[in-house]
């Protein structure tokens, strides 16, 4: 997962902010769930509209400090929960008019620059990569899972072409010492036969580890499913993704709920499936040239959104079956 980062530590740029506000239309009021509260950029913009309320979620407890400022300014219109967004169905929302649910799947600048989290290959020390509410660290993954398991993680979650060679080198090196961040970077660089000078050699492996440590595949899938359930009629589900694996899952889920590949023109209308969701635009919204100038790392951001057309709670989707192979790889963590 590529981070939502900025070049200037004094600034924070919520990616595709204008586009998201245009899509979710907070000027009409209602309750919005900011599933990745982070630095509060989207929440701040939504709360500018007086008839809105925001429920902010974040698994990173450090976001609580930022949330306190919103509590003070909007005591009756803001609520924060240190909660994984896959669990948003645990919220008591019976009387809430949920008009928009927002996901920004990138990492914040603050998270990427926190050496304790160890998300970046630019730091030294023990591997961590926990975003919060985790069961294990990247250190445990690298030093305990067998070579075949590491190969699967790197290949499927990072699209690392040389996953096998890297996994083999890790298994060999850790026989003599525990592997930390700097060791891992060196192992990756030595293992790669083909050098890509556009991105750091460790980028894909670190992406794969972050996804695995934080269960980001199941988090996203169950977050999407539960969001689609609790939205009210005409509510919007908007997701900003940053790499192809995330976007593939989001795109499939949205299409799965809003269209069919197998309608026959000869099939009676009564037998054709009725869809309770609509995807107004098929192609993702991407950053403008102006935004790219201010925040270059937003270049990989893609915004997709879905509209709920009727009040239903039960939804039909085969997304779990579609991505069962990825979910099974996540379950390798049970060996730790």
C-alpha positions in Angstrom: 0.0 0.0 0.0 1.5 3.3 -1.0 1.5 6.0 1.6 -0.5 9.2 1.4 2.6 11.3 2.2 3.7 14.8 1.6 7.1 16.5 1.1 6.5 19.2 3.7 6.0 17.9 7.3 4.2 21.1 8.2 1.4 20.4 5.7 -1.1 17.6 5.4 -3.0 17.0 2.1 -6.0 14.8 2.2 -5.9 13.2 -1.2 -8.7 14.1 -3.7 -10.4 16.2 -1.1 -12.5 18.4 -3.5 -13.5 15.4 -5.5 -14.6 13.4 -2.4 -16.7 16.3 -1.0 -18.3 16.7 -4.4 -19.2 13.0 -4.4 -20.6 12.7 -0.9 -22.4 16.1 -0.8 -22.2 17.0 2.9 -24.1 20.2 2.2 -27.3 18.1 2.3 -26.6 17.0 5.9 -26.6 13.6 7.4 -24.1 11.4 9.3 -20.8 10.4 7.6 -18.4 7.7 8.7 -14.7 8.5 8.1 -13.3 5.0 8.3 -9.7 6.2 8.2 -9.7 9.3 10.3 -6.0 9.7 10.5 -5.1 13.4 10.6 -8.8 14.4 10.3 -8.5 16.1 6.9 -11.7 14.8 5.4 -13.6 15.1 8.7 -12.7 18.7 9.1 -14.0 19.5 5.6 -17.3 17.6 6.2 -17.9 19.4 9.5 -17.8 22.8 7.8 -21.4 22.0 6.9 -23.6 22.6 9.9 -26.2 19.8 9.4 -23.5 17.1 9.4 -22.2 14.7 11.9 -19.0 12.6 11.6 -18.1 9.3 13.2 -14.3 8.9 12.9 -12.7 5.5 13.0 -9.0 4.6 13.2 -7.1 1.6 14.4 -4.1 3.8 15.2 -4.7 5.1 18.8 -2.4 8.0 18.1 -5.3 9.5 16.2 -7.1 10.0 19.5 -5.0 13.1 20.1 -6.2 14.7 16.9 -9.7 13.5 17.6 -9.7 15.4 20.9 -9.5 18.7 19.1 -12.6 17.8 17.1 -14.4 16.8 20.3 -13.7 20.3 21.7 -14.9 22.1 18.6 -17.8 19.9 17.7 -19.0 18.2 20.9 -22.4 17.3 19.5 -21.4 16.5 15.9 -18.2 14.3 16.2 -17.5 10.9 17.7 -14.2 8.9 17.5 -13.7 5.2 18.0 -10.3 3.4 18.1 -11.7 0.6 15.9 -10.8 -1.3 12.8 -13.1 -0.4 10.0 -14.0 -4.0 9.4 -15.8 -3.8 12.7 -17.9 -0.7 11.9 -21.1 -2.9 12.0 -20.5 -3.0 15.8 -21.3 0.7 16.0 -24.8 1.6 17.4 -26.2 3.3 14.4 -30.0 2.6 14.7 -31.0 6.3 14.7 -28.2 7.6 12.4 -28.9 8.7 8.9 -25.7 7.3 7.3 -25.4 9.3 4.1 -21.7 8.7 3.3 -18.9 6.3 4.2 -15.3 7.2 3.3 -12.1 5.1 3.1 -8.7 6.5 2.4 -6.5 3.4 2.2 -3.1 5.2 2.2 -0.8 5.8 5.2 -0.4 9.3 6.6 2.8 11.2 6.6 3.0 10.9 10.4 2.7 7.1 10.3 5.3 6.7 7.6 7.8 8.9 9.5 7.2 7.2 12.9 10.3 5.0 13.6 8.4 3.0 16.2 5.9 1.8 13.6 8.7 0.8 11.2 6.6 1.1 8.1 9.4 2.5 6.0 12.7 0.8 4.8 14.4 4.2 5.4 14.7 3.4 9.1 16.9 1.0 11.1 16.0 -1.2 14.0 13.4 -3.9 14.7 10.7 -4.6 12.1 7.3 -3.6 13.3 4.7 -2.3 10.8 1.7 -2.4 13.1 -0.9 0.3 12.5 -2.7 -0.6 15.7 -4.9 -3.4 17.2 -2.5 -6.0 15.8 -1.7 -9.5 16.8 1.9 -9.8 15.5 4.8 -7.8 14.0 6.8 -7.9 10.8 9.7 -9.1 12.9 7.8 -12.3 13.8 6.8 -12.8 10.2 10.3 -12.5 8.7 12.0 -14.5 11.4 9.4 -17.3 11.9 7.4 -18.1 8.8 8.9 -20.6 6.5 10.4 -19.9 3.1 7.3 -21.0 1.1 5.0 -18.8 3.2 7.2 -15.7 2.8 7.3 -16.4 -1.0 3.5 -16.3 -1.1 3.2 -13.1 0.9 5.8 -11.3 -1.2 4.4 -12.5 -4.5 0.7 -12.0 -3.9 0.7 -9.0 -1.7 3.6 -7.2 -3.2 3.7 -8.5 -6.8 7.4 -9.1 -6.2 8.7 -11.0 -9.2 11.8 -12.2 -7.3 9.9 -13.3 -4.2 11.3 -16.8 -4.3 15.0 -15.7 -4.3 14.4 -13.1 -1.6 12.5 -15.7 0.6 15.4 -18.2 0.2 18.0 -15.6 1.2 15.9 -14.6 4.3 15.7 -18.3 5.4 19.4 -18.7 5.0 20.5 -15.4 6.7 18.2 -15.8 9.7 19.9 -19.1 10.7 22.8 -17.0 12.1 21.0 -13.9 13.3 17.6 -12.2 13.8 16.8 -10.0 10.8 15.9 -6.3 11.4 15.0 -3.6 9.0 18.5 -2.8 7.7 19.3 -6.5 7.3 16.2 -7.1 5.3 16.9 -4.2 3.0 20.4 -5.6 2.3 19.1 -9.1 1.7 16.5 -7.8 -0.8 19.1 -5.7 -2.6 21.5 -8.7 -2.9 18.8 -11.1 -4.0 17.4 -9.0 -6.8 18.9 -9.7 -10.2 17.1 -7.0 -12.1 17.4 -3.5 -10.7 14.6 -1.0 -11.1 16.0 2.5 -10.7 12.5 4.1 -10.5 11.6 2.5 -7.2 13.6 1.2 -4.2 14.4 -2.5 -4.3 12.6 -3.1 -1.0 9.4 -1.3 -1.9 7.3 -4.3 -2.9 8.5 -6.6 -0.1 7.7 -3.8 2.5 4.3 -3.3 0.9 3.6 -7.0 1.2 4.6 -7.1 4.9 2.5 -4.1 5.7 -0.5 -5.7 4.1 0.0 -9.0 5.8 0.8 -7.6 9.3 -2.3 -5.4 9.3 -4.6 -8.0 7.6 -5.4 -5.3 5.0 -7.2 -7.7 2.6 -9.8 -9.0 5.1 -10.0 -5.5 6.6 -10.9 -4.0 3.3 -13.3 -6.8 2.2 -15.3 -6.8 5.4 -15.2 -3.1 5.7 -16.8 -2.8 2.2 -19.4 -5.4 3.0 -20.4 -3.8 6.3 -20.4 -0.3 4.8 -22.8 -1.4 2.0 -25.1 -2.9 4.6 -25.4 0.1 6.9 -25.7 2.9 4.3 -29.1 4.5 4.0 -30.9 5.0 0.7 -29.0 7.4 -1.6 -26.0 7.0 0.6 -22.5 7.1 -0.9 -19.6 4.6 -0.3 -16.4 6.3 -1.5 -13.0 4.6 -1.5 -9.5 6.0 -2.3 -7.0 3.2 -3.1 -3.3 3.5 -3.8 -2.2 0.2 -5.3 -3.5 -2.3 -7.9 -4.5 -5.0 -5.4 -6.7 -2.7 -3.3 -8.2 -1.2 -6.4 -8.9 -4.6 -7.9 -10.9 -5.6 -4.7 -12.8 -2.3 -4.6 -13.6 -2.4 -8.4 -14.8 -6.0 -8.2 -17.1 -5.3 -5.2 -18.7 -2.2 -6.7 -19.3 -3.9 -10.0 -20.5 -7.1 -8.2 -23.2 -5.0 -6.4 -24.3 -2.8 -9.3 -24.1 -4.8 -12.6 -24.1 -8.3 -14.1 -22.0 -9.8 -16.8 -24.5 -12.5 -17.7 -27.8 -10.9 -18.6 -29.4 -12.3 -21.7 -31.7 -10.2 -23.8 -33.9 -13.3 -24.2 -34.3 -13.8 -20.4 -37.7 -12.6 -19.1 -37.4 -9.3 -17.2 -39.0 -10.9 -14.1 -36.0 -13.3 -13.8 -33.4 -10.6 -14.3 -31.6 -9.6 -11.1 -32.5 -6.2 -9.6 -29.6 -4.3 -8.2 -29.9 -2.1 -5.1 -26.6 -0.2 -5.9 -25.4 2.0 -8.7 -21.9 2.9 -9.9 -22.4 6.3 -11.6 -19.0 6.3 -13.3 -17.0 3.2 -14.3 -13.6 4.8 -14.4 -11.8 6.0 -11.2 -11.3 9.6 -10.4 -7.7 10.5 -10.3 -5.8 13.6 -9.0 -5.5 16.7 -11.1 -2.2 18.1 -12.3 -2.5 20.9 -9.7 -2.8 18.3 -6.9 0.1 16.3 -8.2 2.3 19.4 -8.1 1.4 20.0 -4.4 1.5 16.3 -3.4 3.4 14.1 -5.8 2.8 10.8 -3.9 -1.0 11.2 -4.7 -0.2 10.1 -8.3 -1.3 6.6 -7.6 -4.6 7.5 -5.9 -7.9 6.3 -7.4 -11.3 7.3 -6.2 -14.3 5.0 -6.8 -17.8 5.4 -5.4 -21.1 3.5 -5.1 -24.6 4.8 -4.5 -27.2 2.8 -2.5 -30.6 3.0 -4.2 -32.9 1.5 -1.6 -32.9 0.7 2.1 -31.8 -2.9 2.5 -29.5 -4.5 5.0 -28.8 -7.9 3.4 -26.6 -7.8 0.3 -25.6 -10.4 -2.2 -21.9 -10.6 -3.0 -19.4 -13.3 -3.8 -16.3 -11.1 -3.0 -15.1 -13.5 -0.3 -15.1 -16.4 -2.7 -13.5 -14.3 -5.4 -10.5 -13.4 -3.2 -10.4 -16.5 -1.1 -6.8 -17.2 -2.1 -5.6 -13.9 -0.7 -7.6 -14.5 2.5 -6.0 -17.9 2.9 -2.5 -16.2 2.6 -3.5 -13.9 5.4 -4.3 -17.0 7.5 -0.7 -18.0 7.4 -0.4 -15.7 10.4 -2.1 -18.5 12.5 1.3 -20.2 12.4 2.9 -17.4 14.4 
